[in-house]
Amino acid sequence: MNRRRFVELTATAAAAFTIVPRHVLGRGYIAPSDKITLAYIGTGTQGIRELLPMLAVPQIQVVAVADPNKNAIGYRDWDKDDLKNDIRKAINNPNWQPGGDNLIPGGRDNGKSIVDGFYANANSNPNYNACTAYEDARELLEKEKDLDAVKIMTPDHLHGVLAIAAMKKGKHVLMHKPLSNRLIEGKQVIETARNSKVITHLVPWDSNGSMETVMAWLNAGAIGTLMEVHNWTNRPVWPQYAELPTDKPPIPDGFNWDLWLGPEAERDYSPDYTNMVFRGWYDFGGGSMADMGHYSLWTVFNALQLTSPTTVIPNRSHVCDFNGAVPFRVNNDFSFPMASKVQFKYPANGNRGPVDLYWYDGGIRPAIPEELLSANKVLPEEGMMFVGDKGKILAGFNVQNPQIISGTKMDAPKTNNDKRNQVEQTSAALPLFADACKTGKQYPGSFPEAEYLTEAVNLYAAALRANSVLQYDEAKLKITNNDKANKYLSRDYRKGWDIA
């Protein structure tokens, strides 16, 4: 489901909920004591976009928001009016304005306004004002003693430190991808989750496709022995920068830049580090694979029982500039390349032989198979392909609509989940989290289940950053052939942000 369709569906659901007055809810009404209380950490554009459907879930009560940015100043989004209009529908207030520069919504003041506005309308109480706004999420975790859960929607570099802090406080954690943009920290997030009694859930699981048909065909020998898996995306769909910012604009009013940096090293503020573009920087994001690979590959990792790769082979684009009259190649270890192809070599596991996984981004795709060329067809902009020694299976990016393009033709299983209704998935996901928090029974999509995918997306980043083939020892969490590249698996934490 694309971003726009998701927004349309969730905003419609939120709006529908707000027009039902509390006194007519009757048997569907949930007493406050039966709700889970949740704090929402990260109220940028995507944070607010996902806040709207959460407010419409009667089992959840959002009681606090946190963001280092107070005002709606300097935000960017996929469309200048979509989010604003979605908010107006959700809170049933056609005159709502974000304030700030009055362009794109964002910031903790907007977050509080949306939460209070939604509940005021839903409860027929125009004076509702119970949501607390915090600048620092760590202060929120200290002060909100009765809090049940948090949802983390910050930039990637804050995911791990805040998830660990919340779990150590005994809070259930719902979080967007990735678990961390550093491998070692991601492992610590997973270990903390394993050793705690809290419920954890990584949001992309709810939008994963099904491998049922593909596995049935593989197990029946439709394409022979599986040798390769190819997955490609059109990301990045945001600007990425080949050189570090040199201008020094003023920090926007109400924005705690030092707090936004969190565990990362101090540097001058630039709007080209923040908001929509953070994921293009190694320090703050995880690149295109961390952004989209969780949606497409998690189900593949599970079905094929992929664990840790032994070798990671990067192939990346580069950028040249002039030094006076002389051109030079920019030595870039600070931002992801404009385009890349990264190969992961996975050893045999059980009855499955060795498999090579290929990830492509920035418009790069695999070579067009002869099976398509002969039919005058090309590969789609995004997709997935399984290559065996006797044939190929082509599918959509999330493994949807698989088809055997060569090999032994077979019908799809009569009962399969390949076309799961994603509207149902999205609407059911949040109540599942609420129910799990109440019962203490973990459900699919926990942090530990994403361990090997977390390893892959962080090794992808490390290989691109080092621009080097990496040999990886999973038992030691170490790169064995390039000692300098090991620094990309962890970070140096600033004071106040250590997770030990």
N, C-alpha and C positions, 0 to 999 in steps of 0.2 A: 504494500500500500504506500503510495507516494505521500510526501509531506502535506500537499494541499488537500488530498482526499482525507487524510487523517484529521486534519484541522476541521474540515467541513463536518465530518461525522461526529467528532467529539464536541464541537461547539453546538451542534444540533441537539445532542444528548443533554448537554448542560442547560441549554435554553429550555428544553422540554421540562426538565426537572424544576426549573425556577418558577414556572407558571402554575405549579400545583401548590396551593396554600397548605400550610401545616395542618389546619384543623380538618381537612378532608383526606389526609393521608390514612387515617383509620388504622387498620390492622398492619399496614405496611410501615407505620411509624416506628422508628428505632429510638429507644430511650437513650439519653446521653450516657448513662452508665454502661450501655452495651456497645458504644462506639469505641474505636481506638483513636487516641489522640496522636496527631502527627505534626511534626515540624518540617517545613519546606525550606531546604537549604539551596539557594541559587535561584534568583528570580530575574534572569535575563530573558531574552525572547523565547528560547526553547523551554526554559523553566516555566514561564507563564503559560505557554502553549499547552504544556502537559498538566499544569495546575488546574485548568478549567474542567476537564473531565473528572479529575479527582474530587473536586468540590461537589460534583453531582452524585457521588457514591455515598449513600446514607450511612454505611458502616464506618465511615472515616470522618473525623472532625479535625480540620486543620486549625491549629491553635497558635502557631508562630511561623514567621518567615525570617530568613537571614540572607543578607547580601552585603558585600563591602561597598556597593554603590547605592546611594540614597535616592538619587533623582533619575528621571528618564532623560538622560543627556548622552548623546553620541552613540546610541544603539543603531544596529543595522539589522535588516531582516530580508526575507525573500520577496516581500512586497510591502510597500509603504503603508497600506491601509488594512490588509487582511487581519492581522493580529488585533488591531484596535477594534475592528468590527466584531471579531469573535468575542472579545471581552464584553462589548456592549450587549451582545445577545445573551451571553452567559449570565450576566448580572442584571439583565432586563433594565438597562439604563442607556438609552440611545444618545445621551448627552455626555457620557463619560469621556474624560480627556486624560492623557497620561501626564500632563504637566511637563516640566523641564523644558526641552526644546520643542515639545508638542509634535514630535515626528513619530518615533517608534517607542512603544511601551517598554519598560524595563526598570529594574531597581526595587529596593525593598519597600519604598513608599507605595509604589504601584501594587506590589504583592499584597501588602496589608489592605489597601483600598479594594482590591478585587475580592479577597477573602471576606472582608467585612460586608462588602456590597452584596456578594452572593448569599451569605447567610441572613443578612437583613431582609432580602427579598424572599428567601425560602421560608423564613420563620415569621414573616409578616411583622417584622420588628425594625422599623426604620432607624432606630437608635442603636442597633447592634454594633458593638465596638470591642470585640474580645480578642482579636488577633494581635499578638505582640511582635514588633519588628526589632531585629537585632542586626547590628553591623558585623559582629564577629560570631561565627557559628560555634566557636568554642565556648563563648559566654552563654550562648543559648543552651548548650548541653549542660553547663553548670547550674543554670538558674531554673530551667524547666524540669523540676523534679518529678512531676507526675506524667511525663511524656512517655508514650508507648513506642513510637517509631519515628523515623526520619526518612525523607526522600532527598537524595543528593543529586543536584542538577547543576553543579559548578563546572568550570573548565576542568579538563582531564587531570591536571597536575595536583588538584586538591582532592580528587576522589579517594585515593588511598588513605591519606592522613585523616580525613574526616570520617570515613567509614570505620577505621580502626578506633578512633576516639569515641564514636557512637556505640560501637559494639562493646567497648570496655565499660561504658556506662549502662550496659544492659538494654540498649535500644535496638529494636528491629530495624533493618535497613533495606530500603528499596533504592536502587541506584541505576543510573544510566551508564552505558559503556564509556570507557573501559573500566576495569577494576582499578587500574593504575596505569600511568604511562612509563613506569619503570618495572622491570621484571622482578627484581628482588622485593620491592614494595608490594607488588601484586601477590607474590607468594606469601608475604606477611599478612595481607588482607585475608587470603584464603585460610591460612593457619589460625588466625584470630576467629574467623567464622566457625571453623571446625571445633575449636576449643570453647566456644560460647554456646549458650542455649537460645540465642536469638534466631529469628527468622531472617534470612537474607534472600534477596531476589534481584537478579540483573535483568533490567527491562527488555533488552532485545530478544530474550527467550520467547516472549509472547508473540513475536512476529516471525519466528523461524518457520521454514517450510518443513515438509515431510520427505524423508528418504525411503518411504515404504516401497514405492514402485521401483525406484532405482535399485534398491537392495534386492528385491525379488528378481529383477533381471540379472543383476550381477551374480546372485547365488545360482541362477539357472544357467549361467554360462553364455548369456546373450552376446556379450562382447569379449568372451574369453577371459583371460586373467587381467584384472585391473592393474594398470601401470601408472596412470597420471590422472590428476584432477586439476582442472583449470577453472579459475573464478576471476571475472573481470568486472570493473565498475567504471562509471563515468566520472567518479570523484577524482580530484577535488572540483566542487562546484562553488568554491569560494576563492578569493584571491590568495595566492601564496607569494612570498617575497624571497627573491634570490640574494638580497643583501640586507644587512641590519639597518634599522631606521637611523637616520642621522639628524632629523629635525627634533626639536625639543618643545612641543606644544605644552601649554599649561594643563595641569591635571584638572579634569572637570570638577565643578563645585559638588561637594558631597561624596566624592569618590575616594575611598581609602586605598590608594595604590599599593602601599606597603602591605596591607592586609590581603589584597588580591594576589600579590606575588607569593604569599604563603611561604612554603618551604624553599622556593627557588631564590637564586642569588639576586641581590639588588641591581637595578639598572634604571635608566631614565624611562619615564612613562612615554608610551606611544599608543595611539588608538589602533595601530596596526598589530599590536600584540593581543588585543582583547576581543570580547564579544564574538562575532561570527568567525574571525580568522585565527583564533588561538590554536586550533588544532593543526595548523600548518607549521608550528614551531616545535622543535624537539623538546624544549623545556616545558612547554605548556600543553601540548597536544600529543596525539598518537598517530596522526596522519590518516590517510584514506582507509587503511586496513582496520585500524581501531574504530573508525567511524562506521564502516559498513560491513566489515568481515564478520562481526558478531551476528548480524542478521542472516547471512548466507551460509557461514561455515560451521556454526555451533552444531547444528544437526548432522552435518557431514562428519565432524570429528567424533560425535557419539556413535554414529552408525558404522563407521570404518574403524573405530577404536584407535584413532590416531593419538599418540602420546607425545613424546618429545622428539623433535627433529635432531638428527645427528649433524646435519650440514645445512647452512643457509647461504644462498648464492644471490647477491643483489646485482641488478643491472639498472642503472639510473641515468636520467638526463642530467645535463649540466648547463651552466649559464656562463657566458663570456661578457667582459666589459672592457673599457679602455682605461689605461693609465697614461694620460696624455695622448700621444699618438700611437701607443703600443697596446694591442689587445692582450688580455690575459684571461685565464679561466678562474672564476671565483672559487676559492677554497671554502666550500660551504659545509660546515658541520653544525649549523644552527637552525636550518629549516629543511623540511622535506622537499624532495625534488618535484618538479612540475609533473613528471611522469616516471613510472618505474615498473619493473618486473622483478619479482623476488621468488626464487625457487626454494622449497623446503624438502629435504630428503628424509622420509620417515621409514624406519626399519620395519621388517615383518612383525606381525603380531597375531598369534594364534594361527588360524587357517589362512589369514591374509598375508600375501607377500609384500615386499617393499613397495611403497607408493611415493611418487613425487607430487607435491602440491605446488601449483603455480598461482601466484596472485599478480594481477595487473591493475594499474590505475593510470589516471591522466590521459585517457584516450587510447592507451595501448591495449591490444587484444591479441589472442593467439593467432597463429597463421590460419587462414580460412581452410577448413578441411576439404579435401578433394570431393567428398560427398556433397558438399554445398556448391563448390565451384562448378561442378559438372551440371548442376541444376540451375546455374546462374543466380545463386543466392549468396548472401554474406552473413557474417555473424552479427547478432544484435549488439546494440550499444553496451548492454550489460548482460551477463549470462554465466552459465556454468557448463562444463563439458567433462565427461568421464571417458577416458581413453583406455581401451583394452588392447590386447595383442590380436584381437579378431574383430574389432568394431568400435563404435563410438555411441555415446548417449549425449544428446544435447538437451539442455533445460534452461529455464529462466534463472535469473540471478539468485533467487531463493529456492531453487530446485523445483519450481513450479512447472507444470506441463512438460514433463520429460518425454523425449521421443528417441527411439533407436534410429539413428541415421545410417548405420551400417552394422552388420552382424546378423544374428538370428532374430527375425522379427517376432515379437511376442505381444500379446495383449496385456494391458495393465491389470493388476489384481482387481477383482470386482469390489472389494471393500478396501478402501485406502483413504489416506488423509491428505493426499497431494493437493487437493483444492479446499483445504480447510477455510471456513468462512472467517476472514480476518476481522470483519466487523464484530463477530461474536467473540473472537479471541481478545480483541481490545477491550470490549465492554465487560468481559468476564475476568480480566486479569486483576483489576484492583480489588474487587470483592474477594478474590482468592487470597490475595495478600492479607486483607483484613481478617478473613476467617483463620488463616494460618497463625496470625499474631494472637488471636484469641485462644486457639486450641494448642498452640505450641508445636504443631505438626508441620514440618518442612514440606514444601511442595516443589515440583520441578522448576529448575532455573536458579538454583542457589549459587552462591559465589564459588564453592568448591567444585561444582559441576563445570565451571568455566576455566578450570586450571590450565589445561593444555592450550586452549584458545588464547588465554591471557599470555602464556609463554610465547606463542607464535607471533602475536601482534607486537610484542615488545622486542623479540628477536628481529622481526622485520625492520623496526625502527633502528635497532643497533647496527644491523648490517648496512642499511642505507647510510647511516651517519658515519660509520667507519669506512664505507665504500670498499668493503673487503669481504671475501668469503669467510664465513665463520664456522668453525668446528665447535660443537656445543656438548658439554658434559652435564646432563641433567642432574646426576647425583650430587655433583659439586656446585651446581648453579654457576658454571664457569665456562668461558670461551677459552679453548685450549691452544689455539694456533695464533692468537693475536691478543696478547695480554693487555695492550692499551685499550682495546675495545670493551674490556670488562667494566670500565668506568661508565659506560652507557647503560649498564644494567641496574645502576643504583643512582642515588643523588646525594649531594652534601646538604644536609638539612640546616636551615637557619635556626637560631635560638628560638625556642617556643614552639617549634614544629616537629621536633624529634618524635618518632613513633615507637621507640624502644620501651 
